Structure formats: structure tokens, C-alpha cells
């Protein structure tokens, strides 16, 4: 009987389709990465020969001469004394010395990176504590300015000998920011709103330029990814706790036809944002679990991974679920395409099993959901947004004027658009969305080049985990305004900086 079923399956049309697809993947350059034992590709060669790099190198040389000249003035200033005091404190402090030992940090500046790594917790604490809560809306800007001041002071203190880290991803990010500045100058009906919209969209990108100057070594990469896994453990356990204890939801987060009564939201206050946090952190927890040799830490990272997967399910965020499923598919295609059908099989079992999770996901295909969404949901908002854009196709309606927090706060739009790319299109038109597409495509191509050039198996896996985590957020932006959350943008650009550490093998 079993043999007959097996023969029927192998002779079926569905089996032939699966076999054909598998054959394509098995011989595809995209789905079959080069052998890890093959000669390492020199991904830096083209970059170092590029006009962009040569221009930056020339500018860097000019700055070096300037810093050598200004050092004489700086060395006699109070800023030099403050800088030297904190550097001596870093070298002599027992606590900071222990942190230096476990982190691989060799300067005070790298310790400063810990603050943005824990951005969500720091922001929550500052906004909640009396007195300092007055800094709630500006603390990150002040801290970013402080980091850049420290980077410049460190360069001056070295008499210009310490080079700035020049990276391939700097160009598309700079291009995007320049496009944003140009758009404010070209298309603005209210300058205050335009500047506020510009800050909301572009300010967090500047963290990347601080990260790449302060994170350069493999030890720093490993320490920062451990910190990310540890905070993921907190979010995962907290989400599981909220679901078990049936913590009341803060808003109307379910459709009227649903029976879901609890959605995890942790300290971020939104199930969808919490889902995005899990999507970006889960691959890192998996990486730390696989590479960690010490039993206790391995167990901690394993618990972080499991709790975040459960927490992701308990957010009941369909956008996060679909993004995570996409990320898993990409992860398996890069690691081992043979496993993709196993994942598909278990995914199918999940869908056909009668449970609250699958019911919520499958509701997307129901006529009731389509009718509800078309009347007052995402489909209605997307259609409305497209109609607004159709009247301003080239440059949009202006930054901060539609579909986001700035527009809502200034009473310029009735709702969030729940699609960050569509929001960009409506606000910036073809002018802005083209720059965003260039940035996203550049990021994907750059990441794959870094991944496929790694000879060391763990570096190969590190690249995949960082890339897929960041990619998950880009995917979820199709159904949410995830990049409107400053913490998510900070972590995303931190991931790009971590990829650059792998590109240089931590030699900078």
C-alpha cells in the first residue's frame, strides 16, 4: 500500500513541479552559493579602485593635514584635557578594564556604542524617569553629536594618523540623504513640517557613519551580537509572560471577527514593532547559539532563540510572521537549499492545523477580511495613498505630509499608511523612491558579495544571519511603517556596519 502511494506521488503533477524547481535551485548561481573551500573572492578590489573611494581617500588626506595643523591648538585646550582624562579612566578603571577584556574594545569610544545597541531600553528609561524625561525627544540626537565629536577628537588626538573608515555602503546612504535634503529645498509647503519629516526619515541613517568608525574588529562584532541576543532574551521571555498571563492589550489590535484576546507587546507598546524586533534579532540568537562553545552561554543564547520564536508567534503580527517566513526561506537557500522543502512541509502543516495562529494568518485570504480592509483597512489606505500620489508623481506631496507620525501629529493626514515604501512614494514621488530602491538593491548586492566571499564557515554564517535579520525589516516595511520607529533604524544600520567588519575580516 505504501509503495503504491509512493509511486502515485512520484508520478504526480505536483511532484514533477517540485522536482523541476529543485533542479533549478540545485544548479542556480543565486540559490547555490560558491563552495566555502573555494578561493576567497576579493570583494574589496573593485571598491578600492572606484572613483568614490579615490575621492574619499583624497579628502581624508586633506583632513589628515588639517588635523596635524590643529593638533597644536587642540593639545593646549580644555577639550584635550577632558579627552585624555576619560582615556586614562578607561585604562585604569577595574570595571572598564573587565569590560574591555570581555568585549575586545580597545578605546572608550567603542564602549559608547553600547548605548545605541540598547536604544530601546535607554529610550524607555529616559522617557520614564523624572527630570531627565525632558530629554526624551532629543537625547539620541545629543548622543549622536557627542559620538561624532568624540570621533573627531580621537582623530585630532592621533595627529591625523588614525584614518576614517571608508565603506562601500556609505555612498548609497549619502546619496539618499542628499536626495532628502534636495527634496526639502525643492518641495516644501511648510518648512518646519518638511524639516521634521526629513529628521524622521533620515536622521537615524547618520548612526551608520558613527558605527563604522567605532566598530572595526571581529571581537567587537562578537560582543555586540551577544548583547543583541541578550536583549532578545528579555523581549522573548516578556512576550511569553504577557501571553500566558493574558495581559490586556493597549488598543484595538484585532479584527472584530477574531477570537484573539491577547497579543504580546512588551515594553515597546506595539505587537507589530515587537514582531519586527524578533525578526531582526532571531537570526543573531541562532548565530550565537551555533558559535558559542561555553555551555552556559550556549544555553542562554538557545533560550533567547526559542523564547523569541514563541514571542513572535504570540505577537499575532501577520506582517512579522510573513517577513520571518521569507527570511527563513532566504536563510535556507543560502545555507542549504535542500532544506527548503522540509520548511515548506512544516509550514503547510502549520497552515492546515486548526489553531488560533493559522486562523489569523489564513484570515488574510477570506472575503470578510478583503471587504473590511477595502472599507477601512490597509487596502483602503493604500488605495487612498496611491490616489494622492497620482496628483504629485514626480516629487510627491512633501516630506512629513502624509502617512506617517509627522503628518498625524501635524493633522495633515488621517491615518498611518502602513507601507513605508508607499509612504516614501507619496511624500517624495519618483524622486525619493528611486533613491530608496538604489539603496535597498545596493544593500542586498553588497551583503551577498560579503557573504559569498567568506572562506571561514562561521564568518559565512555570521554574514547570512546579519543579512537575513536586516532583510526581514525591509520586507516588513511593505506592510508596516517599521522605519518610523527610531530604534529599528538604528539596529538596521548597526547591522550594515557589522557586515563591513566581516568584509574587512576585522582588520581595520
N, C-alpha and C positions, 0 to 999 in steps of 0.2 A: 504493500500500500504506500509506504514511504517512498519507495523507488518510483512509483507511478507519479506521485505528486512532484517529486524532484524532476522527472522528465517533462511533465507538463509545464513546470516553472521555467526550465531551461529552453523550452520551445515556444514560450510565450512572447508576445509582442513587447511587453513591459521589460522582460529580461534582455531582449535584444537592444532596447533603448539604453538600458543601464550599461550593457557591455560596450556599446558604441561610445557612450560618454566616458566610460572608464578608459577605453583605448585612447580617446582624445587627450585625457588628462595625463595618462602614463607617458605619452610621447610629446606633451606640450612643454614648450620652454617656460610658459607662465606658471603652470602648475607643478613642474618638476624642477626644483632648484638645482643648481650645479652641485656636483659631489663636493662634500666638505674637504675631502682629501686633495682636491684639485689645487693647482697653483693659485695662490691668492691674487685676486684682481686688484689692481691699483686704482681704487676709486678716486684717489686724490689727484691723479696725474692731470686729468682734463681741467679740474678746478684750479690747480696751481699754474696752469698755462693760460687761464682765461684772462680776458681784459679786466673783468671785475676784480679779480684777485690782484692783478698788477697795479690797478688804480689804488686799491686799499693799501697795498704794500708801500706805494709811493707816499700816500697820505700818512701812513704810520711812521715812515722815515722823517717826514716833516715834523710830526708831533714829537718824535724822539729828540730831535734837535731843540725843539721848544722846551721840552721838559728838562733837558740838561741846562738850558739857559735859566729857566725859572727856579731850578733847584736851589740856587744860591739865595734867592729871596725866600723861598719856602722853608729852607733849613733854619732860618732865623725867626720864623713866625710861630705863633702860638699853635697853629694847626699841626705843625711838625711835632711839637712837644706832646700834643694830645695823641697823635698817631703813634708816636714812639712809646708813650705810657701804656696804651692798650696793647701794643705788640709785646711789651715786656710782661704785662699782666698775663697775656696768653701763654707766654713761655714759662712763667714762674708759678702759675696757679696749679694746684694739685688737681682740682676738679676739671679745669680746662685741659690740663695735661692728660688726664684719663680719657676725656672725650676725644682729644687728638689721637690717642693711641688706638681707640676702637673705630674711629671714623676714617683715619688716613688724612685728615685735614692738616695742613702744614701752616696755615695762617688764620688770623682771626676772621678774615673775610668769608672763608668757607663756612665757619660756624654761623655767620649771619644768614646763610642760605636756609638754615633750619626753620626760621620764622615763616617764609613763604611756603615751605613744604607743608607746614601745619597751618596754612592760611585759614582754613575753615574754623579751627579751634581758636586761633588768635583773634579772628574777626568776631566770633561769638563772645569771647571773653571781654574784649574791648567794648562791644556794644551793650554788654550786660552789667558791667561794673560801674558803680557811681563815679563821678568826676571824670574819669577817662572816657566815658561813653560819649563825651562831646567830640572826641576824635574819631568816632565810629565811621564817618563818611570820608575821612581824609587820611587815616593812619597809613593805609597802603601806599598812597601817593608820597607821603613824607618818608616812609621807609625806603621806597624805590629811589627817591632823590638821595637819601643817605647812602644807599648801596653804590650809586654811580659816583658820589663824592668820594667814597672810600676807594673805589677802583681807580679814580684819577689820582688820589693821594698816594696810593700804592705805586702807581706808575712814576709819579714825580719823585717819590722816595727812592726809587731804583735808578734815578737819574736818566730815565728813558730807556733803560736796558731791558725792562720787562715788556715784552711785546703784547699787544692786544691780540686776542684770539679771533681770527678772521675765518668765518664759516660759510659754506655754500648756501645754507638756509637764510643767511642774513639778507641776501639780495631780494628774494620774493617778499619777505616781511617788510623790508624797507620800501619796496615798490608799492605794496599795499597801503602802507602808512602815507606815502607821498600822494597816492591816489585819493586817500581820505582827506588830506589837507587841501588838495586841489579842489575836491568836491565842495568843501566848506566855502572856499573862495568863489566858486562858480555858481553854486546852488544853495542859497540860504535866504529864507524869508524872515527868520528871526535869528540873529547871530548867537544869542545866549542858548537857544534850543539847539542850534547846529553844533556849537562847541560841546554842549552836554552830550549830544548824540555821538559826536566824534570821540569823546572821552570814553563813553560806554563801549564803543566798538573797538577802539584802537589802543587805548592806554595800557591794557594788560599785555599787549604784544611786547612792550618795552622790557618786561621781565626777562624775555629771552636773551636780550643783549647783556643783562646783568648775569644771568645764569652761565652763559658760555664763557664769561671771564673768570668766574669763581669755581666752576666745576670742570676739571680738566683730567683728572686721574681716575683709573679704574677703581681704586679704593673708595673714592668719593661716590662713584656710581653705585657701588655695592652698599655703602652706608645709607645713601638716600633712598634706594629702593627698599631697604629694610624698614626705614621709617614709614614709607608709604604702605608697606604690608601691615605694620603695627597699627596704623590708624585705620586701615581697612578692617582689622580685627575688631576694633571698637565699634565701628559702624555696623558690622555684621552681627555681632552679639546684641547690640542695642536694637537692631531691626527685628531679630528673632524674639527678643524680650517683648517688644511692643506688640508683635503679632500674637504671642502666647497670652499676654495679659489683656489683649483686646483693648489697647489704648485708644480712646476716642479720636477720630480724625478731626483735623483742624478746619476742614472745609468740605464742600460737596464734591468729593473726588470719585464718585461712581455714577453710572447711568441709572436712571430710575428703574429700569427693568432688572438690575443686577441684585444679587443677594449678598455681595461682598460688604462686610461691615467694618473691616479693619484693613488699613494699608499702612505699612511701616514708613516713617518719615524721618526718624532720628532727630538730631539737633538742627538739620538743615531746613525742616519745615515743609518739605515737598517730596512726595513719593517719586516723582519723575526725576528730580535733581538727585535724590539719593540713588535711584536706579542708575543714573549716569555715572555717579561716583563709583558704584560697584563695577560697571562696565569697564571703566578705565583702570581700576585697581586690581580686579581679579587676576588678570594675566601676570601682574607683578607678584602677587601672592603665590601663584603657581610656580613662577620662576624661582622665588626664594626657597620654596619647599623642595624643588628639584636640586638646587645647587648647594643648599646648606648641609654641612657634614655633622654639625653638633646636634645630638639627639633632641635636646630641649628646644632649641631654636627651630629645628625642623618641625617639631610638633606644633609650636606656636604658629609658624607660617602655614602649616597644614590646616590648623583650626581656623586661621584667617581666611584661607581659600574656601573651606566648607561653609563657614558662617556667612561669608559674603554671597556665595551662590544661593544659600537659603534666603538671605536677606533680599537679594534681587527678586526672588520669586514672591516674597511677602510684600514687596512694594506694589505688586499688581500693576506695574508700569508696562503697558504693552509696547511702547516705544523702546524702552530699555531692553525688554525681552527680545524684540526683533533685532535690535542692534547687537546684542550679545550673541544671538544665533548667527548673525552674519560674521561677527568676529571669530566665533568658533570655527566656522567654515573656512575662513581665510587662514586661521592658525593651522588647521589640519592640512590644508592644501600646501602650506609652506613646510610643515614638518613631515607629514606623511599622508599623501593623497589617498592611500589605501583605506584610511580610517574614516573617510568622508561618508561612506555608505553605512558604516556602523552608527555614526552620529545621526544620519538621516533616518535609520531604522528606529532608534530610540526616540527621536523627535516625533516620528509618526505614531509610535505607541503612546507618547505623551498627549498627542492631539486627540486620539480616538478614545482615550481613557476618560471616563466621566468624572471630572473633578473641577473644583472652582477655578483653578488656574487655566485649564484648557477651555472651559466655558467662556471665560473672559476674553481669551485670545480669539476663539472662533466667532465670538460675537461681532468681530470686525467684518465678517462675511454675511451677516444677517441683514435682511431687508429693513428691519427695525432700526439697526444702527445706521444704515445708509440714509434712511429718512430723517432720523434725528440729527445726524451730522450735517446733512444738507440744509436742515432748517435752522439750526443754531449752534452747530459744532465746527469741527475743523474744516470740513468740506465747504461749509458756508463761508468761513473766514478766509480760506484760500481763494475762493471764487471772488469774494469781495476785494481782496488784495490785488488779484490779477486785473480786476476792472479799474482799480485806482492806478495801477502801474501802466495800463494801456493808454492812459492820457499823458503819461510822462515817461516814455520808454527810454530815452537817451540818458537822462540824469536823475530820474525818479522825482520824488516829492521833497527830498531833502533829509539829511541825517536827523534822527530823533523825532521824526514827524509821523511815523506810522508803525504799528505792530509790535512795539517794544515798551520797556519800562519808562523810558524818557517821554514817549508820546502819551502814555497813560497818565503819568504824573503831571503833564502839562495840559491835560484834557484835549489832546489833539487826535486821539483815536479811541474807539470804544472798547477795544479788546486786544489781547496778545495774538499775534498771527500764528504762533506755534509752528513755525518753519523758519529757521534762521536765514536760510538761503533766499527764501521768498521775501522775507523782511528786507534783506540786503538789496534784492532786485527792486522792490517797491521804493525804498528810500534812496538808492544810488543809481538805479537804472542799469543799462548795459555797461556804463562807465565803471561802476563799482563791482558788479557781479563778475565781470571779465577778470578783474584783478584777483578776486577771491578764487575763481576757478584756476587761474595760474598758480596761486599759492597752494591750493589743495593738490593739484596734479604734481607740482614740483615736490611737495612733501612726500607723496606716495612714491614717486620715482626715486627720489633721494633715499628714502627709507629702504626700498628694495635693493638699491645698489649697496648700501651699507650692510644689509643682512647677507646678501649673496657673496659679499667679498670676505666674509669672516671664515677663517680656516678652523679656529678653535670652536668646538661644538657648543660650549657654553656661551661663547660670545654670539654665535649664531642664534641660540635660543634667547639670549638677552635681547638681541635686536628684534626678534619676532614678537616677544612679549611686550616690549615698549611700543612697537609699531601698532600692533593689534589693539592695545589699550587706547592709544590716541585715535586710531581709526574708528573705534566704536563711538567715540564722542562726535566725530564728524558725521557718522551715519545717523545718530540720534538727532542731530540738528535738523534733519529733514522733517521731523515731527514735533520738535520742541525748540525753544529758544535757549538751548543749553549754554551757548557762549554769552548770554546775558548775565550769567552767574560768574562774577569775577574769579572765584576760586577755581572754577572749571577751566577757564582760560589760562590761569597761572599754572595749573598742573599740566595742561596740554603743552604749553610752551616749555615747561620744565622737561617734558618727555623728549621734545625735539633737541634740547640741549644735551640730554643723556645719550641720544643717538650719535651726537657729534663726538662724545667721548669714545664710543665704540669705533667710529670712523678713524680716529687717530690712535686707536689702541691705548688711550690714556697716556700718550707720550708728551702732551703739551703741558 
